[in-house]
Amino acid sequence: MAAVEPNVGSARSCSRVLFAPPAPRPLRPDAAADLPRYRAWLASRAAALLTAPSVPVGPEIMVVVVVDRPDPDGLRQTLRSLDAQRSPRWRLSVTVLAGADSVLSGPLSDDLYALTPGVATVHTPGASIGEADAMAMALEEISCPACLFIEAGDVLDPGAIELLSAALVDADVAYGDEDILGADGLPCAPVLKPDWSPELFCTWRYTGKPVALRVAPIVAAGGIRALANGDWEHDLLLRVTERTQRVAHVAEVLCHGRPTSSATKDAASGPGVVRESGPEAVLTALARRGEPADVSPGPIAGTWRIRRRASTRSAVSVIVPFRDSTRLLRACVDSVQLTGGDDVDIQLVLVDNGSTEPETETLVEMLARRPGVVVRRDERPFNWAALNNSAVADASGDVLVFLNDDIEAHEAGWLSLLAAHARRQEVGAVGARLCYPTGAVQHAGIVVGLGGITGHVLAGLPGDEPGYLGMAVLTRDVSAVTGACLATRREVFERLGGFDESLRLDFNDVDYCLRARGRGYRIVFEAGAELVHHESPSRGTSGSVETALTFLSRWGEYLAAGDPFFNRHLSRIDFSAALDDEGNGR
């Protein structure tokens, strides 16, 4: 229920309308959990693509297939999907490993050699070599400007070559969406991916299949190499994308994979393709980039948890505006000081925005005597952006963390994780995973356009569920993070001129992140840093039509284009990552 805060003296000459935060709405089944809807949507998209306008003509693509098992039916499906391609701009290289030779006999051999003369090349190395070595051998003989690595049994959509080739006109790497054909032959486990997210890609090779690459960047990056304890495709793409940011995402389901023991996982609970491999690709990439970190198995099979470490101790100033609510403030301050981390020097800047209760005065006097705590009084009418901007004058840290007084930390090390990200030169802001006291997810990154203007994706998801494609538990790039816990480097803050004070209560955090992105910085959601958010019981939340219009006038084009880190075919109305009601996303 709305409550009006009365005027308190001349410094509070206008009223504020406060609203208790609503309970999260029940989430609909996501895109992977609602298979009848997904299959109907997929059929409608296939029909739409058949009548879609022509696309630019891109480079010819060599489709490289390594056959590592005697599965003639699977290879036959792949060949037939190639023969059905709308674009003729492809060639085929098939390498048959030892033990799979039987696929070259009988009717399948006729299918293979019946392809257009000169299109297909078959290699039989004979020696017992691995997939990575076979791919490397095939790469040496590629005459096309681009290549596409797939497995025997993969079925390409008829438009796959056409769309991937078109994407490579302005890119060095292009990937599409995918699913798996179940034992009944019906599509399941859809993986509707975000646009290029370097942070997520370090955590998980989410690009999956299909991925088309120009050959020149592969050669420049050192080619394909086998890893004793790692995924050769992940290693290759990490090296290639360190040299180019020209990575395109074709947001259409272009590949239907085969259900095998190494690639059968329900994407309703996370990534849809799992490979049995170690962390070597990620470890070598981090070492190559000079980024100290610990790597361990992630929360979902096939993913990794990366805990970055700053090379030197971080000086962090945590800025906490408050007004009364002594219980929340005490819990916030105590938890920050106890759980921040051993490798950070913490300064707390507490901003008293007109507290009136005697209990608050007593608590503040006690807190002010603690080492590393600064208390400032700011009587102006509540303006979140202005209060935080002004408080930076008392902050001594190179890393600034803007924190609500209703945040409470229960696990150690969260501040170290945020500070390590904030000190990376390419990162403009980083946010934490926030949960309600019940354990349900409150913040796992902000999607621009979700729920109208902006929204917290997966809000209300049970805390022990990973969410669609692991969005609630995997560290990844996002468009924005909430100001309830936002870390940024002082250098970035000063370059951006702080928060926009004309956005007094709403959207100032999103605006800050979008301005940072406009300057070339990335915004990171760090899933490993988890905090409890009581969500403004002392202040409530406030809405302003004027503020919303200001935000829309500035970022309307971004909203119209769609959030790059949320697949365009997912609903902007529902927070669950369900398919769009109209079947066409934005």
N, C-alpha and C positions, 0 to 999 in steps of 0.2 A: 504494500500500500504506500502511496506517495505521502511524504511528510514535508511540510514547509519549515525550513530553519528560520527563526525570527532574526530580525536585525539586531546586531549587538554593537552599538556605538557607531560613530561615523566611519570607522574603518570597515564596517560590514554594512554598507548602505543599501545593499540589495539582497533579496531573498534568493535561496537556492532550492530547487525542487529535487528531493532525493528519493531514490527508489531502491527498495530491497532487491538484491540480485535474484532473478527468477531461477527456479530449479531447471537444470538442463532438460531439454525435451528428449523423449525416447528416440534412440537412433534407429533408422531403418536398416534393413540388411544391406551390406555394402555390395559393390559390383560383383564380387566373387561369391557371395553367399546367396545371391538371388539368380540362380542359373536359368530358370525359364525366362526371366526378364532379359538376362544377358543374351541368350540365344536369339530371342526375338529382335533385340536391338542389333545384334551382329548381322542378321539377315537384312534388316533395313539399311544398315550401313553399306553392305555389299551391293544392294540395289542402287543406292545413291552414288556409289563410286563408279558404277557402270555408265552413268549419265553425267559424270562430273566433267567440267571443262578440261581441255588438254593442258598438260603441264610442260615446263621447259624441257628440252632434250638435253640430258646430261651425259656423262661419260659411259662408255660400254663397261659392263661389269662381268668379271670372271667369277662364276659361282664355284667355290671350292668345296668338294664333299670328300670326306675321308670315311671309308667303309671299314669299320672295325669289328663287325660281327656278321655272320651269315644270315642276313635278314632281307631276302629278296623282295618281300612284300613292301617293306619300308622304303627301300631304294626305288621300287617301282612307283610308289606314291610321290616321292620327290621328283622323279623324272617327269611324271605326268603333270605335276603342278608347274614345272618349268615349261613344258610344251604348251601349257595353257596361258602363258604370260601374254599380256596385251602388248608389251614392248618387246621387240626383237633384239634389243641392245644387251644381249648377254651371251656368254660362252660358258662352257662347263669343263671343269677339271675334276676327275674322279680318281682318287687314290684308294686302292684296295689293299688292305694290310693282310699280312700272313694270317691264315685261319679263316678268312672271309672270302677266299677265292671262289667258292661255290656260287657266289652271286653272278659271276661272269659266264655261267653256263645256262643252257636252257632258254626259256622264253624271255627272261630278263635281259639276256645279252642282245636279243633282237630289239627290245625296247630301247636299249642304250644306243645301239648303232643305227637305229631308225631315225634318230634325231637329225636335224638338218646337217648335211655333210660339212665337216670342218668345224662344227660347233663344239663337239665333245672330244676330250682327250682322256685316255685311261692310262693310269700308272699302276704298276704292280712292283713295288720295291723288292719284294721277296724276303729281305731280311726282316727280323723282328724289331720294328721300330715303334715308337710311341706316336700318339696323335700330333703332338707339337712338332716333332721332327718331320712327320709326313706333311704337315701344313707348311713348314719351312721349305721343304723340297718343292712343293707345289708352287710356292710363292716365287721361287727362282725362275720358274718357267712361265710366269704370267705375262702375257703380252698386252693385256687391257690396262687402262689407267686406274681401274678400281677393282676391288674384289669383295666377295661376300662369303663368309665361312658359315656353312650349315652342316647338319648331320643327316645321314641317310635316315629317312622317315619323317623329316620335317616337310610340311606342306606349305608352300608359299601361296599367298593370296594372288589372284591373277594380276593385280595391280602393283605387286611388291617391287618388281624391277623398275617399272616406270616411275614410281614415287620415290624410291631410294635414289635412283639415278638423277632425278630432278633436284632432289635435296642436295646432291653433291655438286651442283652447279656453283653454289656459294659456300660449300662446306668441305672439310676433309674427312669427317666422320658423320654418318647418318644412321639412326636406329629407329625401329618402329615398335609398335606394341605387339603383344603375343598372347597366346593361350595354349592349352594342351588338349589334344584329342583323347578323350577317355577311352576305356575299353569298349564302350558302346559306340565309338566313333563320333560322339557329340562333343562340342567344345566345352571346356570347363577351365577353372583356375585362370581367369583373365588377368593379365598384368597390364593395366593402363597406366603408363609411366609418366613421370614429370618430364619437363624439359631438362636440359643438361644441368646437373647438380654435382659439381666436383666433390663436395663434402659427402654426399650420399654414396657417390661412386667409390670413394675410399673405403667406406663401410661395407658396401655390397656391390657386386657387379650387376647392377640393376638393369643395365642396357640389354642384357640377355640376348635374344635373337628377335629379328635379324639385325645385324650390324654390318653396314657397308663402309669400306674405307678406301680412300685413295692410296695407291701403292707407294707413291713417293714419300709421304710422311712415315709409312711403316719402315721403309729402308733407312730413312734419316734417323729414326729412333733406334735402329739396331736390329730390326727384323724380329722374327719370331724365335723365341728361345724356350727350351724346356726347363721347368723348375722342378727340383727334387721334392719340394714341399710347398707347392703353390699352383695356382691356376694360370696357365700360359696366356689365356685370353685376357684375364684381368691384368696381368703383367704388361702385355702388349698395349692395351688401351690406356693404362696409366702412363706408360712412356710416351705414347703418341699424343695424348691430350695435355701432357706437360709442354709440348712444343706448339700446340695449336689450340685455340679456343673456338675454332670453327666447327662446332658440333651441332648438328641439326637433329631434331626429333620429329618424326612423321607420326602424328597422333592418329594412327589407324592400325587395326589388328592385321598385320602383314604376314605373320607366321603362326602356324599351328604345329606345335611340337609333339613328338611321340612320347607316350608314357613309358619311361624306363625307370629302373631302380634308382638312377642318379638324378632323375628329373621328374619326380612325382611328389608334389607337396601342394596341399590346398592353399591357394593364395588368399583365401578368406582369413587366414591367420598369419599371413606374412608373404615373403617372396615366393614366387611360384616355381622357380627353378633352382635346384640345390646341387652343387657339385661337391664331391668328396675331395677336399684339398686343404692344404695348410695355409698359414699366413704369409708365406714367403713373398708373394707379390706385393702385399701391403707393407711389410717390413722394409723391403728394399726400396720401395717408393718413398717412404718417410725418411729413410737414411739418405737417399739421393737428394731429397729436398732440404736436408738439414733441419728436420722437425723432430725433436726428441719426443718419444711417445712409447707407451706400453700398449701392446696389442694382445687381445684375448678373444676367445669365442664370443660372438654377439648373442643377443637375446633370442635370435631366430637362427635356425640352421642355415649355413651358407653366408652368414654375416659376421662382422667383426666389431668389437668394441675398442675404440681407440681413445686412450686417455693421454692427451697431449700434456707436455710439461714445458713450462717456460725455461729458457736456458739459464736465467738468473732469477733471483727473488723478485716478486712483483709487489710494487707499492700500490695498494688498492684503497680508494676512498669510497665508502658505502654511504650514500645519501638517503636519509629516511625522513620524509615529511610526516608529521603526525599532528593530531589534535585530540587530547585526552586519550581515552581508551587505554588506560595504563596496563591492563592485563596483556593486551596485544603487543604494546610497545616493549614491555619487559621481556616477553617471550621472544620477540624478534631480535632484540639487541643481544640477549644472552645466547641465543642459538647461533647468531652470526659469529660472535666472538669465540664460541666453543667449537664450531664445526668448519670454520673458514678454510683451514689448511695450514700445513707446516711451512710451506714455501711462499707464503704471502705475508706482507706487513699490512695490517688492517687499521685504517682510520675510519671512525664512524662520525658522520656529520648529521646530527639530529636537528631537524627544522621544525620548531614549535610554531604552528600556524594558529595561534590564538587559543591555547588551552585555558580553561577556566576552573577546573576542578582541583581542590587542594591535594588530592592524591597524586595528580600529575605533577604538581609543583614539587612534592616530596621526592617522587621517583626521578624527576629530571635533575634535581640537586645531587642525588646519589650517583646517577649515571655520569654527570659532568665531572665527578671526581675520579672516574676511571681513566687510566692511561689510554691515549689514542681516541678519546671521545671529545667532540666539539659540539656544543649546543648553541644554536642561533635562534633568535626570536624574529619571526616575520609575520606581522599582523595583517597584511593585505588580504582582501577577499580571496577565497581559495582559487588559485590558478595553478594547476599542477605544473605546467610548463615553466611559469615564472618562478615558482618556489624552487624548483630544481636548478634552473639556470643561475639564480642568485646564489644558491648554496655552493656552487662550484668555486666561488671566490675563496671559501674556507677549506676547500679540498686540496690536499697535498699530493695525492696519488697520481701516477701516470695512467692508471686504469680507473674509470669512474663506473660505479655500479649504482643504478637508481633502483631503489627497493621500496615497496609499500610497507607500511607498518603492520600489515596483516599477513606478512610472510613469516613462516617459521621453518627453520632447517632442522632436519632430524638425522642426516647422514653427513659425515665429514668429507671434505675434499671438494665440495661443489664450487666454492669460490675459486679454488685453484684451477679447476677446469675452465670456468668462465674467463678468468684472467689470462690463461694460456691462449685461448682463442682470440681474445680482444687484442693481444699484443702481436698477432699475426698481421703483417702489413696489408694483406688483401681483405681482411675482415673489418667491417664497419661497426657491427653490433652483434651481440650474441645473447640469446635468452635461454632460460632453463625450462625443464618440464615441471609444470605446476599441477598439483593435485588438490582436490577438495579434502577436507578432513575425513570424509568417508573413504578416500582412496581413489575416487573416480577422477578421470583426467579433466583438468580445467584449461590447461594451455599446452599445446604441442605444436605451436607455430600458428601464425595468422595467415589466412588466405584472403587476398583482396578480392572483393566481389561476393564473398560467401555470406549468405544471410542478408544480402542487400548491399552493404558498403564494405564492411570487413567482418570477419568472424574467426573464432577459434576452431580449427578443424578438430573433429572427434571429441568435442566437449561433452562430458557425461559418460564417455566410454569407461567401463570398469577398468580399474587400474592394472589388473593382471592380464589384460588383453592387448595385443600389439597393434590392433587396428589394421585397416587396409594397407597392404604393402609395408607394414611395420611403421607407419607414420608416427605412431605414438611412442615408439621405443628406439628408433634409429636416428642418429645425428645426421642432419641434412641441411641443405640450403632452403631458405624460405624467403618470402617477400618481406616479412616483418615479424617482430616479436613484441610481446606486451611490455609496456613500461612498468608493470608490476615487478619485474626483475629484468633489467636491461643493462648489460655491460658494454662499455665502449671505451676506446682509447681517447685520452684527453686531446691528442692531436686531431682526431676525427671530429670530436665534439666542437673544438674551436674552429676547425675548417668549415663546419656546417653552420656555425653560429648558434649552436645549442638547439633547444626545442622552440618551435614557433609559438610565441605567447598569445597569438590571436586565436589559436586552438586551445582554449583555456582548459577544457576538461576531457574532450574526446579527440581521438585520432592524432594527437600530437606524437605519440610513440610510432604509429604507422607512418606518419609524415616524415619523421626523422629517418626511419629506415629506408623509405623510398628515395629520399634525398641522398642518402648515403649510396644507395644502389646507382643513382644517377651519376654519382662521382666515380663509379667503378668499383665500389666496395661490395663485398658479399655479406649477407646476413645469415647467421647460423643458429639453428635450434640444436642445443646440446642436450640430448636425451639422457645422458649420464648424470647430469646435475639435476637432482629432484628436490623440490621444496613443497611445503604445504601452503596453500593459499586460502585464507579464510574469506577472501573476496569482499572487501570493503564493508564489513558490518558497521564500522564506525562512520563512514562517509556515505555509503550507498553508491550508486552509480547515477550519473546525470546525463541527460540527453539534451541536445540543442539543435533545432532545425537550422539555425544560422551557421553553426559550426559544421554541420553535415554538408550544407551547400558550399561553404568555403572549401572543404576538403574535396568535394566532387568537382568544383571548378578547376582545381589544381591537378587532380589525378583522374579525371574522367576518362582520358584516353587509356590510362593503365587498366582501369576497370573494364573498358570496352574490349581491350585486347585480350584480357583474361590473365589470371595469375599463372606465370610460367611454371610454377612448381606444383600445380594441381591440374591434372589432365583435363583437357577441355570437354571431354565427354562425361565428366562427373558433375553431379548436381551442385549448383550454387545456392540452392534453397535448403538442402539438407546437409547436416554437418558430418554425415557418416561415410562419405565417399561412395554414395550410391550413384547409379547411373542417372543422368539427367532425365527429367520427366518428358522432355520433348525428344530425347534421343540424340540431341545434337550439341549438348554442352552449352557453350557460351551463347 
